[in-house]
């Protein structure tokens, strides 16, 4: 599956695996991030999740690639590596 990714300067293509690796790298810095923060960061870098963000992140969580839990304080999911 190939996902079209919008890049501000060059349009390019990124595979699902490349996007997964981007998100894993983003979360590898030790800081927990909300879904909104991840979406904002990926969009800023010209990328987008292939599914709805929570669904995409949950798939990574179920594969054991990232961690996540619902946070009442943040009113949504928190994600980390």
Order of alpha helices (4+ residues) and beta strands (2+ residues): beta-beta-alpha-beta-alpha-alpha-beta-beta
